[in-house]
Amino acid sequence: MARLLLPLLVLGEIAGFVLVGRAVGVLGTLALVVLATALGVWLLKRQGAEAMASMRGTLQTGRDPRPALRRGGFGLVAALLLILPGFLSDVVAILLLLPPVQQAIARRFAARGVRIVTMGRSQGFGPAAPPRPEAPRDRVIDAEWEDVAMPKNPTHRPSGWTRH
């Protein structure tokens, strides 16, 4: 399936260029590609900062961070798709920015049993982690050590990164 999907996507992008080129001309097509790339870069910067602030806020208040991670993840994928040249990928990117589409995709993954984010049980999010086997308590580690004094005079010349 994946072997067939990539060539179909490439052919779809080429067909999109041909159709848009016929409608708006070569310069218009190039302008739209540059505009979509600039929008993708701007969205990548904005979504990254917004996702970090949202994650920080949810973790500080002890709320579930999964919705913030999901929004940030969809924003990241949408921004990367906008940066790629092509109109098919731009349409998919715009769809990924819509909350109903995000919720439908998240429900689809949940129905298939895919966990997007799982936190350990110490944070209190997600299903409880399986208990870890305890280390045997009767284990004795025997070791010897020796204190080594640092030389007073350096054995090499200063590197410029340290002061001697």
KOLFI-789583 format. One record per residue (C-alpha): y, z, x; residue number from 1; residue in one letter. Coordinates in Angstrom, 3 decimals. Last residue first. Layout:
! residues N
Y | Z | X | NUM | A
...
***
This chain:
! residues 164
28.045 | 35.227 | 43.916 | 164 | H
29.440 | 33.415 | 40.908 | 163 | R
27.285 | 31.041 | 38.930 | 162 | T
27.614 | 27.468 | 37.666 | 161 | W
29.139 | 26.142 | 40.873 | 160 | G
25.741 | 25.964 | 42.504 | 159 | S
26.399 | 28.721 | 45.029 | 158 | P
24.609 | 28.260 | 48.406 | 157 | R
21.054 | 29.409 | 48.733 | 156 | H
19.305 | 32.556 | 49.963 | 155 | T
21.806 | 34.822 | 48.263 | 154 | P
22.586 | 38.047 | 50.077 | 153 | N
21.693 | 41.306 | 48.379 | 152 | K
18.148 | 40.208 | 47.585 | 151 | P
16.953 | 41.286 | 44.122 | 150 | M
14.542 | 44.203 | 44.203 | 149 | A
11.000 | 43.604 | 43.017 | 148 | V
9.368 | 46.286 | 40.916 | 147 | D
5.590 | 45.914 | 40.998 | 146 | E
3.234 | 45.638 | 38.130 | 145 | W
-0.372 | 46.352 | 37.298 | 144 | E
-2.128 | 45.562 | 34.061 | 143 | A
-4.909 | 46.810 | 31.786 | 142 | D
-4.786 | 45.613 | 28.197 | 141 | I
-6.790 | 47.781 | 25.846 | 140 | V
-8.059 | 46.485 | 22.491 | 139 | R
-9.128 | 49.282 | 20.169 | 138 | D
-6.555 | 48.343 | 17.548 | 137 | R
-8.070 | 44.954 | 16.739 | 136 | P
-5.321 | 42.571 | 15.692 | 135 | A
-4.775 | 42.372 | 11.962 | 134 | E
-5.723 | 39.235 | 10.088 | 133 | P
-2.692 | 37.704 | 8.458 | 132 | R
-2.429 | 37.973 | 4.715 | 131 | P
-2.060 | 34.686 | 2.854 | 130 | P
1.569 | 33.900 | 2.095 | 129 | A
2.816 | 34.795 | -1.349 | 128 | A
4.089 | 31.846 | -3.302 | 127 | P
7.698 | 30.794 | -2.915 | 126 | G
10.634 | 32.994 | -2.069 | 125 | F
10.598 | 36.733 | -1.271 | 124 | G
12.020 | 36.581 | 2.220 | 123 | Q
9.054 | 38.506 | 3.668 | 122 | S
6.723 | 36.300 | 1.635 | 121 | R
7.402 | 33.301 | 3.826 | 120 | G
9.464 | 30.415 | 2.521 | 119 | M
8.069 | 27.219 | 1.089 | 118 | T
10.144 | 24.114 | 0.615 | 117 | V
9.091 | 20.734 | -0.791 | 116 | I
5.704 | 21.875 | -2.028 | 115 | R
3.705 | 18.923 | -3.295 | 114 | V
1.354 | 19.762 | -6.163 | 113 | G
1.499 | 16.355 | -7.789 | 112 | R
3.418 | 17.789 | -10.735 | 111 | A
5.856 | 19.425 | -8.312 | 110 | A
6.523 | 16.076 | -6.630 | 109 | F
7.207 | 14.456 | -10.007 | 108 | R
9.385 | 17.382 | -11.066 | 107 | R
11.449 | 16.983 | -7.867 | 106 | A
11.778 | 13.242 | -8.518 | 105 | I
12.924 | 13.843 | -12.097 | 104 | A
15.361 | 16.551 | -11.005 | 103 | Q
16.902 | 14.309 | -8.334 | 102 | Q
17.180 | 11.442 | -10.845 | 101 | V
18.916 | 13.735 | -13.342 | 100 | P
21.247 | 15.003 | -10.557 | 99 | P
22.471 | 11.503 | -9.548 | 98 | L
22.843 | 11.087 | -5.776 | 97 | L
19.388 | 9.540 | -5.448 | 96 | L
20.462 | 6.690 | -7.764 | 95 | L
23.352 | 5.842 | -5.443 | 94 | I
20.974 | 5.733 | -2.497 | 93 | A
18.475 | 3.514 | -4.371 | 92 | V
21.283 | 1.058 | -5.157 | 91 | V
22.429 | 1.117 | -1.528 | 90 | D
18.849 | 0.489 | -0.305 | 89 | S
18.690 | -2.627 | -2.478 | 88 | L
22.093 | -3.726 | -1.198 | 87 | F
21.304 | -3.869 | 2.471 | 86 | G
22.593 | -2.574 | 5.770 | 85 | P
21.377 | 0.954 | 6.475 | 84 | L
24.225 | 3.486 | 6.303 | 83 | I
23.828 | 3.805 | 2.536 | 82 | L
20.139 | 4.653 | 2.941 | 81 | L
21.011 | 7.336 | 5.485 | 80 | L
23.572 | 8.862 | 3.123 | 79 | A
21.086 | 8.857 | 0.230 | 78 | A
18.415 | 10.532 | 2.371 | 77 | V
20.872 | 13.229 | 3.446 | 76 | L
22.159 | 13.767 | -0.077 | 75 | G
18.605 | 14.090 | -1.414 | 74 | F
17.849 | 16.659 | 1.259 | 73 | G
21.046 | 18.593 | 0.638 | 72 | G
20.382 | 18.757 | -3.092 | 71 | R
16.787 | 19.902 | -2.477 | 70 | R
17.826 | 22.444 | 0.112 | 69 | L
20.405 | 23.898 | -2.257 | 68 | A
17.841 | 24.051 | -5.061 | 67 | P
15.287 | 25.680 | -2.706 | 66 | R
17.547 | 28.446 | -1.398 | 65 | P
16.410 | 31.088 | -3.958 | 64 | D
19.016 | 33.827 | -4.097 | 63 | R
19.349 | 36.691 | -1.621 | 62 | G
23.148 | 36.734 | -1.669 | 61 | T
23.445 | 35.917 | 2.016 | 60 | Q
20.664 | 33.313 | 1.798 | 59 | L
22.291 | 31.541 | -1.123 | 58 | T
25.703 | 31.460 | 0.533 | 57 | G
24.420 | 30.225 | 3.901 | 56 | R
22.386 | 27.512 | 2.193 | 55 | M
25.418 | 26.351 | 0.201 | 54 | S
27.628 | 26.284 | 3.288 | 53 | A
24.996 | 24.352 | 5.253 | 52 | M
24.449 | 21.898 | 2.404 | 51 | A
28.189 | 21.279 | 2.028 | 50 | E
28.671 | 20.641 | 5.737 | 49 | A
25.754 | 18.223 | 5.856 | 48 | G
26.682 | 16.573 | 2.566 | 47 | Q
30.229 | 15.888 | 3.730 | 46 | R
29.298 | 14.458 | 7.126 | 45 | K
26.486 | 12.307 | 5.712 | 44 | L
28.668 | 11.228 | 2.795 | 43 | L
31.377 | 9.985 | 5.167 | 42 | W
28.802 | 8.091 | 7.227 | 41 | V
27.255 | 6.595 | 4.082 | 40 | G
30.654 | 5.590 | 2.690 | 39 | L
31.462 | 3.859 | 5.983 | 38 | A
28.123 | 2.028 | 5.814 | 37 | T
28.719 | 1.023 | 2.184 | 36 | A
32.195 | -0.294 | 3.056 | 35 | L
30.847 | -2.259 | 6.034 | 34 | V
28.137 | -3.827 | 3.842 | 33 | V
30.660 | -4.601 | 1.075 | 32 | L
33.056 | -6.213 | 3.565 | 31 | A
30.238 | -8.341 | 4.985 | 30 | L
29.351 | -9.551 | 1.490 | 29 | T
32.989 | -10.297 | 0.690 | 28 | G
33.349 | -12.241 | 3.926 | 27 | L
30.208 | -14.272 | 3.202 | 26 | V
31.008 | -15.138 | -0.385 | 25 | G
31.334 | -12.987 | -3.509 | 24 | V
28.616 | -14.247 | -5.885 | 23 | A
26.526 | -16.423 | -3.570 | 22 | R
26.629 | -13.777 | -0.847 | 21 | G
25.608 | -11.100 | -3.366 | 20 | V
22.534 | -13.128 | -4.324 | 19 | L
21.610 | -14.033 | -0.739 | 18 | V
22.146 | -10.501 | 0.575 | 17 | F
20.063 | -9.059 | -2.250 | 16 | G
17.284 | -11.559 | -1.560 | 15 | A
17.273 | -10.430 | 2.073 | 14 | I
17.076 | -6.778 | 0.983 | 13 | E
14.214 | -7.570 | -1.406 | 12 | G
12.355 | -9.458 | 1.330 | 11 | L
12.691 | -6.448 | 3.635 | 10 | V
11.530 | -4.103 | 0.875 | 9 | L
8.556 | -6.337 | 0.093 | 8 | L
7.626 | -6.461 | 3.786 | 7 | P
7.718 | -2.640 | 3.912 | 6 | L
5.743 | -2.077 | 0.702 | 5 | L
2.721 | -4.230 | 1.538 | 4 | L
1.654 | -2.315 | 4.623 | 3 | R
2.451 | 0.936 | 2.794 | 2 | A
0.000 | 0.000 | 0.000 | 1 | M
***
